[in-house]
Amino acid sequence: MDIGQIQGYLKEHQLDGWLMADFHARNSVAVEMLGLIGVLTRRSFYFIPVEGTPVGLAPEIEKAKFQHLPGTLIPFAGYRAMEKELTLIIKGCKCVAMEYSYMGRLPYIGLVDAGTVELVRSMGVDVVSSADLVAAFQARLTGEQIATHRDAVLKLYEAKDDAFAFIAQSLKDSTPVTEYDISQRIFERFGKHGMICDFPPICAVDGNAGNPHYQPTAERSTRIAKGHLVLIDLWARHDSEIGIYGDITWMAYAGSKDEIPERYVSMFDVIVRARDKAISFLEENLPIRPVYGSEVDDACRQVVIDAGFGEFFTHRTGHSITTAAHGSGPNIDNLETEDRRILQPGHLFSIEPGIYKSDCGFRTEIDCLITPDGCEVTTKPLQTEILPLL
């Protein structure tokens, strides 16, 4: 945590400070930013003023957990003392940032309870969301981290190619192979290459692909047969503290190109055009103005809506990617939440439009990195048509 850089951001954005408030480690932003470890059972605050020395306000019985932080530490016992000290800490401030979301539109950042926000406002201080502040200092990747992402992407493509080749050979040899077999094959391959993921990869056929979060298991898994539509979604990162995820989805058909049903070709073309519209929107707008994740979702989603499949695109367009598969940065979302966080250099996220019906499902997924020059697709080549396996 670079206090100087944070104070520079506060000054640039005309904020008097950043007030991180926590209770029972519910504010994951504060816990991560401040490096708090162990059991946290009481209320605490950490204030970074636009100028001057940071101040921590910690319960007497847990003050040891805050002693590593820069600045002054004020211990307290009891809520009356806490409120008195907090009043003094933010005295003179007009506006501070907190982990607060207006109208609850962005629950990822709405981590401070309404009562605590009311308490701060009762002291004559306005509260605004720290959403962009958090995104600037918690979700922007370093060059070293980006390098791990690029290598992870190479491993994902190798695993994807191996999986589809294995399915194709199994079909030719009439050897039984299930969705679960493919999921485990990819998962085991990750382990051999020092890669990890939070959940095993997804392999889904036909109607199972119509469930965006379908997960095959040993007990519930479909055997892959000729004529099946096959979706593979795989994500992983290097097993290191700085390892950044890669995340891709590709689709294939257990047959020849000529055998792929026209309706499959048509629906896949829709999501390819939607994905490419998101890319072009980013390329056109990033050089000239701030761009929000919600805007990119709108641009992508409109293509699917115009094609008559809007009701079948049931999730956000994309998610932040960091050392977590679903990271703490801006999501590409104006459906599940209104994500008006600015996409900043160093932010990495997925673009993954889909169409999900009862008998089939389609998704194409790529990763995009915001750079000082604009937008870079880090997962190439892009899939432009369903891959025939025979």
N, C-alpha and C positions, 0 to 999 in steps of 0.2 A: 504494500500500500504506500504510494508515493504522495505524501501530504502536499508537497509543493505543486505537483501536477493537478491534484484535486482542487486546491485553492485557485489555481489558474483557471480551471473550468468554472468554478463558482463566480469568479470575477467576470469572466467573459459573458456569463449568462445572467449576470446581475442578481445573484443569490447571496444572501447574507451567511449562509452556512448549510451544512448537511447534518441533520440530526438523525442518527440511527438509534432506534428504540427497540428493545427486545424484552420478551417474557417467555420463559420456558423454551428458548431456542426456536421460537416460532418464526422469527425474522431470519430466514436463511441467508438473506443478503448480508445482514449485520454479522452473523456468525462467521460467514466465509470471509468477508472483507476484514474483519478484526482478528481472525485467527483464534476464535474462542473454542476451547476444547473442554471436554469433561461435561459433567452434569450441570446444567444451568437452570435454576429453579426460581429465580427472582427477577424483578424488573431491573433494567439497566439502560443507560443512555451513553452515547458517545457523540460529541459534537465537534465537527470540523468547521471552524469559522473561516470566512473568506480571507481574513487576515489574523495573524496571531497564532497562539498555541492551542491545539486541541484539548478538550476537557472530557474526561470520563466520569460518569456518575454511576457508581457500582454499590451494591449492597455490601455491608460490612462483612457478612459471612462468606461472600464470594469474591471479594476484592482481589484476591491472589490471581484470579483468572484474567484480570485486566492489567496487571502490572507491567506486562511486556509492551503495552501500547505507548506510542509517543504522546507527550503532553502531560497535563496535570490529572491526577486521579483523586476524586472526592468520594470517600466512602460515606454511606448513610445507613441509618436504621429507622425504618418506619416510613409510611407514605407521606406524612406531614413534612418530615425533613427532606424527603426526595423532592416534593413539589416546591419547597422553599429554595432548594439549591438549583433546581432546573430553571426557576424564574430568574435567578441571578445569572445563570450560564447564558441564557438567550436574551438577556436584557439588552435593549437597543436594536435588536433585529426586527426587520420588517417582514422578511419572507425567508423561510427555510425549506429545504427539500427533505421529504420523508418517504418511506416506502408505503405510499398511499396511492390509490387509484380512483380517480373521479368516477362516481357512479358505479364503481366496481367493474368497469369495462375491461380492465387489465389485471385480473386476479393474480397473475404471476408476480406483480409488484405490490399488490395490495396486502401487505404483510403486517401492517400496524393496525391495531384495532381502532374502531371509531372513537372510543372513549379517550384514548391517548391523543388522537388528533384534536379532539375537542379540548383537552387539557392544554395543549400547546396554543391553540387559538384563543383560549380564555386568557392567556398571558399577553395578548395583543400582537401575536405573531401569525402571519398568514402561512399556510402550509400548501406546498405544491408537490407534485409527484417527482420522485427521484428517478423515474424510469429511464430517461436518457443518460442521466449521470451514472446510474448503475451499469447501463449498457456500454458506456464509454470506458469504465474501469474494471468491469468484471467479465465482459464477453468479447473484447477485441483481442485477436490472436497476435502473438509475436511471430517473427520470421521463423524462429526455431519450431514453434508449434505448427505453423503452416506447412513446414517441410514434413512433419510427421503425418499430417493429413494427406499430403500428396502421395506419400509412400503407402499409406493405408488404402488409398483409392486403387493403386496398382494391384495390391493384394486382393481387393474386392473383385476387380475385373478378372483376375486369374481364377478366383474361386467361382465366379459366375460362369465363366467359360467351361471350367471343369465340370460343373454341375450339369449344364445343358448337354455337354458331350457325353456324360455318363448316362443321362436319361435317354439320349438318342441311341447309344449302343445297347442299352437294356431293352429298348423297344425292338431293335433289329434282332437281338438274340432271344426275344420273348422271355427275358428274365424279369421276374417281378421286382418292381421298385415303387415305393410309396412316397408321398409327400414328406413323411417323417424321415425316411431314409435320406432324402436329399438335404433336409434341414440339418440332420446330424452329420452328414458328410461335410457340409460347409463348415459347421461348427467345429468339427474335429480338425479340419484343415486350418482354421484360424489358430487353434492351439499350437499346432506344429510350427506356425510362423510367428509365434509370440504375440498373437492378437487376441483381444478379449472383446466381449460384448455383453450388454446387460441381460439380453434374452436371446435364445437361439433364432436363427434366420427363419423367414417365412417361405414356405413353398406351398402354393395353393392352386388347385385346378378348378376350372368351371365355376360352379356356384360358390365354392369356398373362396375363390378369388373375389367374390362379391362382398365378402366380409373384410373390411380393411385391416382388422386386427385378429384375423384368423390365425390360430397357432396349432399346427399339427402335433399330435402326441402319439406315443406308442399305441395307445388304446383307441385313438380317434384319428384316423389317417386314411386317405383315399389312395388306392393303387393307381398309378399313372398309366393310362392306356392311349392307344392311337385315337386321334380325334379330340383329345383333351387340350384345352387352353391352359397354359402353365404360367403362373406368376411367381417370380422369385424376388424377394426383398431381403437384402443383406446389408448389415452395418457392423462396423468393428473399428477398433483403434489399437495402436501399439500399447502394450502393457507397461506404461511408464507414466510418471506424474504429468508430463506435458503432452502425452499422446492425444491427438484430436481425431474424432470419428470421421469416417467416410460413410456415406449412406446412399445406396442406389437401388432402383427397382427396374427389372427387365422382364419382358414377356416373350413367350415362345408358343409354338403350336406343334402338337405331336402328330405331324404329318408333313406333306410337301407344301410348297408355297401355293400351288394351284388349289390345294384342298382347304385352305383357310377360308372359312365362311365370309362372305362379303360384309355381313353385319359386323363381324369382328374387325375387319379391315377398316370399316367406316368409323366405328367407335374409337379405335385406337388412333386413327388420324385426327379425331377431334382433340384428344388429350395431348397429342404431339403439338398441334397448332396452339393449344392453350399454353403449354410449357414454353414454346418459342415466343409467344406473345409476352409472357412474363419477362423473358430475357431481353427482348427488344425494348420493352417499356423501361427496364433498368438502364440499358445502354443509351437510350435517348434522353432520359431525364436526369440521371446522376451527374452528368457534367455541368448541368445548369441550375440545379436547385436541390434542396433537401428532399429525400424520398422516404416515405413511411412504408412499413411492411403491409399495412392495410391497403394501400394503393396498388401494390403489386398483386395482392390477392384479387382485388376487384378486376384488374386488367386480365388476369388469367381466367378467372371464373366466368367473365362475360362471354368468352369464346364458347365455353361449355353450355352456358345458358342459351346463347344464340343458336346453337346446334340442336336445342331441344332436350338437353340432358341435365339441366341445372339441378333438378330434384335428386339426381343420382350422384351428385358431387357433394358428399355429406361431411367433409372435413376441411380444415384449413388447407391452404395451398402449400405451406411449408413451415418448418420449425428451425429454430436456432440450433447450431451445432458447435459444441466446444469439447471439453473432455467428457462431457455427458452427451449422449445421443440426442437428447432434447435439452439444449443448453439454455443459458440465462439471458441470451441476447434477444433482439427483435425476432418475432415470428412473422411469417407471411400470412397474415390472418385478418380478415374483416368479416368472418362468419361466426366462429366460436367466441372470439373476443375482438375488440377494436384495438388493434395494435398500431398506435401512432408513435412508436419509437422510431427515431431517425436511423436509417441504415448508414453506418459509419465505416470508414476503412478499418479492416481487420475483422469485420463481422462475416461469419460463415453461416449459411442456411440452405435448406433444401427447397426445391421447387418440385411438387409432386401432385399434379392434378390427377383425378381419377373419376371413373364412372363405375358405379356398383349396382348391379341388378341381381335378381334372385338366382339366375342361371349362369351368370358370368360376371366377371369384374376386370377392370383395366386400370393400370396405373403406370406412369412413367415417372422416374425420380432421378433428379440430378442435384448436384451441390454447386452453390454459387458463392464466390468470395468477393466482398467489396474491397477494392484497392484504391489507392490515391488517383488512379486513372479511370476508375469506373467499376465495371463488373466483369469478373472472370468465371467462366464455367470450368470447374476443376475436374469434372467427371466426363471425360471424353474418351471414345467417340460417343455421340448422342445416338440413342436408338430412334430410328425414323419409321420402322415398320416391324410387325411381329416376326420373330425369328422362326423359320421353319426348321424342325428337327430331323426331318426325313427327306 
